Amino acid sequence: MSKVFRFLLPVLLAVPLAAEPLRLSLQDAVSMALREGTIARLAESQAERAEIARREALSGLLPQSDARLQRYSESINLATFGFELPGQPPVIGPFNVYDAQLTASMQLFNLAALRYYQASRAGVEASKWRLQQAQNDVTVSVARLYVTVQRADAQVVSRDASVKLFEQLARVAKDEFDAGTGTRLDVAQANVQLARAREALLRAQNDRESARIALLGAIGADQSSDVVLAPLTTPETTLAIDAALATAREQRPELKGAQAAEKAAELTLRSASARRIPHVELNFLGDYAGNTTDEMHSSRRIGGAIAVPLFRGDIPANIARARLELEDVRTRAAGANRDVEQQVRTAILSLRNAQARVAVATETANVAQEALTIARERRTAGYGSPVEVDRAEDAYRQAQEDLIAARADAALAAVQVQYATGTIGSKESP
């Protein structure tokens, strides 16, 4: 017994255990996608770059200071200064110099630098809205994949039930043929229906696998894992168009980002124009020098400076460039407003249409179920024909497919309404 156990133990250890399925809600899937997804991480990097640019612009308003410690050997040609010392060669030295310097400067008034900092700060706000927009894009993409997997799950369940139904009908047809009450044609038709149902099941299973892999890839999970998804709830009522548009104008990050980008462009233009205005700065130079370390003495220079741009060819060019950028930003903002309104109206219309389709498809599925039951009862009682049952089965199968498609379309339409109105993201506005 122990020898058998020692022989089987490596074999048992080599057999991989079935992995636990990944249980997900839509919020779980979105959180994983935002944490691991490429688009969201790149958007975060853009926001960090905007913050770095703001700090860089702020440094232009803060005091600047440098320290330098140097030792050098020097000789001086007095002739270059226009005089000579009697009895001395024109070149004095070489001699050693020890020199420690501290320099500092501070902008007392620089309107261009101030406006540039304000523009970069508005750019940070715009980048935060762009980050939220990217997060919303990721959320709606994951939601679509989530609904696609749920639809595929429903199709697999429905078509598996159809296979079991047609297996039962094929057995009944064979039993009737064996009993002499059926025909070979009935058996052949039942087998054809069963083969078609199995083929449809295989297609549904393949579609489900493709949807599963796409969802797991989007959220950065192991693509070999299976998933079990929590059900989604579809709203029974829809927003009025006016209310939805008001919500979108208040919540859509594209519109908020466009406003912040326009403010940044305006401040950039004002910064470029302010370069024509003089700026005032304070300078300090402290020096501690000598020929030896024992003979070092301190000196200093404190002064103010006013810089007046008299002729700078780059200033008009920068102003023209900033003005064009402002016009482009305003054009994009107007286009974003039109796009948002179109998306809201289209999403509301699609949701209403999908909800109506769900109601019709549900009623049709109930009628088809009842018709199939009656046809099977008539067939069992000897009144109906196999053709009648086949037609009822086809109608029932098509009704189930239509119901699954309508429910999936309604779920997708609800997601699109949330995206269009800007309420799909769970994070607060920046």
C-alpha positions in Angstrom: 0.0 0.0 0.0 2.8 2.4 0.9 4.5 1.7 -2.4 1.4 2.5 -4.3 1.0 5.7 -2.4 4.6 6.7 -3.1 4.0 6.0 -6.8 0.8 8.0 -7.0 1.9 11.0 -4.9 4.1 12.7 -7.6 1.3 12.1 -10.1 -1.3 13.7 -7.8 1.0 16.7 -7.1 1.6 17.2 -10.8 -2.1 17.6 -11.5 -3.0 21.3 -11.3 -5.9 22.2 -9.0 -8.8 24.0 -10.6 -8.4 27.7 -10.2 -11.1 29.5 -8.3 -13.2 31.7 -10.5 -12.8 35.4 -10.2 -16.0 36.9 -8.7 -16.5 40.4 -9.8 -19.0 43.2 -9.5 -18.9 46.1 -12.0 -17.3 48.3 -9.4 -14.6 45.7 -8.7 -13.8 45.4 -12.4 -13.6 49.2 -12.8 -11.3 49.5 -9.8 -9.0 46.9 -11.2 -8.9 48.6 -14.6 -8.2 52.0 -13.1 -5.4 50.5 -11.0 -3.8 48.3 -13.6 -5.0 49.7 -17.0 -2.6 51.4 -19.3 -4.9 54.4 -20.3 -5.6 55.4 -16.7 -1.9 55.1 -15.7 -0.8 57.3 -18.7 -3.4 59.9 -17.7 -2.1 60.0 -14.2 1.4 60.6 -15.6 0.1 63.5 -17.6 -1.5 65.0 -14.4 1.9 64.6 -12.6 3.7 66.4 -15.5 1.3 69.3 -15.2 2.0 69.5 -11.4 5.7 69.5 -12.2 5.3 72.3 -14.7 3.4 74.3 -12.0 6.2 73.9 -9.5 8.7 74.9 -12.2 6.7 78.1 -13.0 6.6 78.9 -9.3 10.3 78.8 -9.0 10.5 81.9 -11.3 8.8 83.9 -8.5 10.9 82.5 -5.6 14.3 83.8 -4.5 17.2 82.1 -6.2 20.6 81.5 -4.5 23.9 80.0 -5.4 27.1 79.4 -3.5 30.6 79.0 -5.0 33.9 78.1 -3.5 37.0 78.3 -5.7 40.8 78.5 -5.5 42.8 79.6 -8.5 46.2 81.0 -9.5 46.1 84.2 -11.5 48.3 86.7 -13.3 47.2 90.1 -14.4 48.4 92.1 -17.5 48.3 95.8 -16.4 48.7 97.0 -19.9 45.2 95.8 -20.7 43.9 98.3 -18.1 45.8 101.2 -19.8 48.6 101.9 -17.3 52.0 100.6 -16.1 53.8 100.7 -12.7 57.2 102.3 -12.9 59.9 99.7 -12.4 57.5 96.8 -12.5 56.9 94.4 -15.3 53.5 94.8 -17.1 52.4 91.3 -15.9 51.9 90.9 -12.1 51.8 87.4 -10.6 51.0 84.7 -10.6 49.4 84.7 -7.2 46.9 82.4 -5.5 43.4 83.4 -4.7 40.9 81.8 -2.3 37.3 83.0 -3.1 34.0 82.1 -1.5 30.9 83.7 -3.1 27.2 83.8 -2.3 24.8 85.2 -4.9 21.0 85.7 -4.5 18.3 87.3 -6.5 14.6 87.9 -6.0 11.9 89.1 -8.3 10.2 92.1 -6.7 7.8 92.7 -9.6 7.5 90.4 -12.6 4.0 90.3 -14.0 4.9 87.9 -16.9 6.2 85.3 -14.4 3.2 85.7 -12.2 0.7 85.2 -15.1 2.8 82.2 -16.3 2.5 80.6 -12.9 -1.3 81.3 -12.8 -1.6 79.7 -16.3 0.3 76.6 -15.1 -1.9 76.3 -12.1 -5.0 76.4 -14.3 -3.2 73.8 -16.4 -3.0 71.5 -13.4 -6.7 71.8 -12.9 -7.3 71.0 -16.6 -5.1 67.9 -16.3 -7.1 66.7 -13.3 -10.3 66.9 -15.4 -8.6 65.1 -18.2 -7.6 62.4 -15.7 -11.2 62.0 -14.7 -12.2 61.9 -18.3 -9.8 59.1 -18.9 -11.1 57.3 -15.9 -14.7 57.7 -17.2 -13.5 56.3 -20.6 -12.0 53.3 -18.9 -15.1 52.8 -16.8 -17.5 52.8 -19.8 -15.2 50.5 -21.7 -15.1 48.0 -18.8 -18.8 48.3 -18.4 -19.4 47.4 -22.0 -17.1 44.3 -21.7 -18.9 43.4 -18.5 -22.3 43.5 -20.2 -20.9 41.6 -23.1 -19.8 38.8 -20.8 -23.2 38.8 -19.1 -24.9 38.5 -22.4 -22.7 35.7 -23.5 -23.4 33.9 -20.2 -27.1 34.2 -20.8 -26.8 32.9 -24.3 -24.8 29.9 -23.1 -27.5 29.1 -20.5 -30.3 29.5 -23.0 -28.6 27.5 -25.7 -27.6 24.8 -23.3 -31.3 24.5 -22.3 -32.2 24.3 -26.0 -29.8 21.4 -26.5 -31.3 19.5 -23.5 -34.8 20.2 -25.0 -33.9 18.9 -28.4 -32.1 15.9 -26.9 -35.4 15.0 -25.2 -37.4 15.6 -28.4 -34.9 13.4 -30.3 -35.4 10.6 -27.8 -39.2 10.9 -28.1 -39.0 10.8 -31.9 -36.9 7.7 -31.8 -39.1 6.0 -29.2 -42.2 6.8 -31.4 -40.4 5.4 -34.5 -39.4 2.3 -32.6 -43.0 1.9 -31.4 -44.3 2.3 -35.0 -46.2 5.6 -34.3 -43.6 7.8 -35.8 -41.7 8.1 -39.1 -38.0 8.1 -40.0 -38.5 11.7 -41.2 -39.5 12.8 -37.7 -36.3 11.2 -36.3 -34.2 12.9 -39.0 -35.8 16.3 -38.3 -35.3 15.9 -34.6 -31.6 15.1 -35.1 -31.2 18.1 -37.4 -32.7 20.4 -34.8 -30.4 18.8 -32.1 -27.3 19.3 -34.3 -28.3 23.0 -34.9 -28.8 23.5 -31.2 -25.4 22.0 -30.4 -23.7 24.2 -33.0 -25.4 27.3 -31.6 -24.2 26.3 -28.1 -20.6 26.0 -29.4 -20.8 29.5 -30.9 -22.1 30.9 -27.7 -19.4 29.2 -25.7 -16.7 30.6 -28.0 -18.2 34.1 -27.8 -18.3 33.8 -24.1 -14.6 32.9 -24.0 -13.6 35.8 -26.2 -15.6 38.2 -24.1 -14.1 36.8 -20.9 -10.5 37.2 -22.2 -11.3 40.8 -23.3 -12.7 41.7 -19.9 -9.8 40.1 -18.0 -7.3 41.8 -20.3 -8.9 45.2 -19.7 -8.8 44.9 -15.9 -5.2 43.5 -15.9 -6.2 40.1 -14.4 -5.0 36.6 -15.2 -6.6 35.8 -18.6 -6.7 32.1 -17.7 -9.1 32.7 -14.9 -12.9 32.2 -15.2 -15.2 34.9 -14.0 -18.5 35.0 -12.2 -20.2 38.4 -12.6 -22.7 40.0 -10.3 -26.0 41.0 -12.0 -26.5 44.6 -13.2 -29.6 46.6 -12.5 -31.2 48.5 -15.3 -33.2 51.7 -14.4 -36.9 51.4 -15.2 -37.3 55.1 -15.8 -35.2 57.6 -17.8 -34.2 61.2 -17.1 -35.9 64.0 -19.0 -33.8 65.5 -21.7 -33.5 68.9 -20.0 -32.5 67.3 -16.7 -30.0 65.1 -18.3 -28.4 68.0 -20.2 -28.2 70.0 -17.0 -26.5 67.2 -15.2 -24.1 66.7 -18.1 -23.1 70.4 -18.2 -22.5 70.2 -14.5 -20.7 66.8 -14.3 -18.9 66.0 -17.6 -15.2 66.3 -17.1 -14.7 67.3 -20.8 -16.6 70.5 -20.2 -14.9 71.2 -16.9 -11.5 70.5 -18.5 -12.4 72.8 -21.4 -13.2 75.6 -19.1 -9.9 75.2 -17.2 -8.0 74.9 -20.5 -9.5 78.2 -21.7 -8.6 79.9 -18.4 -5.0 78.6 -18.8 -4.8 79.8 -22.4 -6.1 83.3 -21.4 -3.5 83.5 -18.7 -0.8 82.3 -21.1 -1.7 85.1 -23.5 -1.7 87.7 -20.6 1.8 86.3 -19.6 3.1 86.7 -23.1 1.7 90.3 -23.3 3.1 91.1 -19.8 6.7 90.5 -21.1 6.5 94.1 -22.5 6.2 95.5 -19.0 9.4 96.2 -17.1 10.3 93.9 -14.2 12.1 94.7 -11.0 14.6 92.4 -9.2 16.9 92.6 -6.2 20.4 91.2 -6.4 23.0 90.3 -3.7 26.6 89.3 -4.1 28.7 88.3 -1.1 32.4 87.7 -1.5 35.0 86.3 1.0 38.4 86.2 -0.7 42.2 86.5 -0.1 45.6 85.3 -1.3 45.7 82.9 1.6 43.2 81.6 4.0 44.6 83.8 6.8 44.2 87.0 4.7 40.6 86.6 3.5 38.3 89.5 3.8 34.6 89.9 3.1 32.9 92.2 0.7 29.4 92.5 -0.7 27.2 94.2 -3.3 23.5 94.8 -3.0 21.5 96.3 -5.8 18.2 96.6 -7.5 17.6 96.4 -11.3 14.8 97.4 -13.6 14.8 95.5 -16.9 12.9 97.3 -19.7 12.4 95.4 -22.9 13.1 97.9 -25.8 13.2 95.6 -28.8 12.4 91.9 -28.5 11.3 90.1 -31.7 10.2 87.0 -29.8 7.6 88.8 -27.7 5.1 89.6 -30.6 5.6 86.1 -31.9 4.8 84.6 -28.5 1.7 86.8 -28.2 0.4 85.7 -31.6 1.0 82.1 -30.8 -0.8 82.4 -27.5 -3.7 84.1 -29.1 -4.1 81.4 -31.7 -3.9 78.7 -29.0 -6.7 80.5 -27.1 -8.9 80.6 -30.2 -8.2 76.8 -30.7 -9.2 76.1 -27.1 -12.4 78.0 -27.4 -13.2 76.2 -30.7 -12.6 72.8 -29.0 -14.8 73.9 -26.0 -17.7 74.8 -28.3 -17.3 71.5 -30.1 -17.2 69.6 -26.8 -20.5 71.3 -25.7 -22.2 70.2 -29.0 -20.8 66.7 -28.7 -22.0 66.3 -25.1 -25.5 67.4 -26.0 -25.6 65.0 -28.9 -24.4 62.1 -26.7 -27.0 62.9 -24.1 -29.9 63.0 -26.5 -28.7 59.9 -28.3 -28.2 57.9 -25.1 -31.6 58.8 -23.7 -33.3 57.9 -26.9 -31.4 54.5 -27.0 -32.3 53.7 -23.4 -36.0 54.4 -24.0 -35.9 52.3 -27.2 -34.1 49.5 -25.4 -36.6 49.5 -22.5 -39.4 49.3 -24.9 -37.7 46.4 -26.7 -37.3 44.6 -23.3 -41.0 44.9 -22.6 -41.9 43.6 -26.1 -39.3 40.8 -26.0 -40.5 39.7 -22.6 -44.1 39.4 -23.7 -43.0 37.7 -26.9 -41.0 35.1 -25.0 -43.9 34.4 -22.7 -46.2 33.9 -25.7 -43.6 31.7 -27.4 -43.2 29.6 -24.2 -47.0 29.1 -24.0 -47.2 28.2 -27.8 -44.4 25.6 -27.4 -46.2 24.1 -24.4 -49.4 23.8 -26.4 -47.7 22.4 -29.5 -45.9 19.7 -27.4 -49.2 18.8 -25.6 -51.0 18.5 -28.9 -48.2 16.4 -30.3 -48.3 14.1 -27.2 -52.1 13.8 -27.5 -51.7 12.8 -31.2 -53.4 15.9 -32.7 -50.4 18.0 -33.7 -47.8 17.5 -36.3 -44.0 17.5 -35.9 -43.9 20.6 -38.2 -46.1 22.5 -35.7 -43.7 21.6 -32.9 -40.6 22.5 -34.9 -42.1 25.9 -35.7 -43.0 26.5 -32.1 -39.4 25.5 -31.0 -37.9 27.9 -33.5 -40.1 30.7 -32.4 -39.3 30.0 -28.7 -35.6 29.9 -29.4 -35.7 33.2 -31.4 -37.8 34.8 -28.7 -35.2 33.9 -26.0 -32.4 35.2 -28.2 -34.3 38.5 -28.8 -34.9 38.8 -25.0 -31.3 38.3 -24.2 -30.2 40.9 -26.8 -32.8 43.4 -25.6 -31.7 43.1 -22.0 -28.0 43.5 -22.9 -28.8 46.5 -25.1 -30.8 48.0 -22.2 -27.9 47.5 -19.9 -25.5 49.1 -22.4 -27.8 52.0 -23.0 -28.0 52.6 -19.2 -24.2 52.7 -19.0 -24.1 55.1 -22.0 -26.6 57.4 -20.3 -24.4 57.5 -17.2 -21.4 58.2 -19.3 -23.1 60.9 -21.3 -24.4 62.7 -18.2 -21.0 62.4 -16.4 -22.3 60.3 -13.5 -20.5 57.1 -14.4 -17.4 57.8 -12.4 -17.5 57.2 -8.7 -14.7 59.7 -7.8 -15.4 63.2 -6.8 -14.6 66.1 -9.0 -11.1 67.5 -8.5 
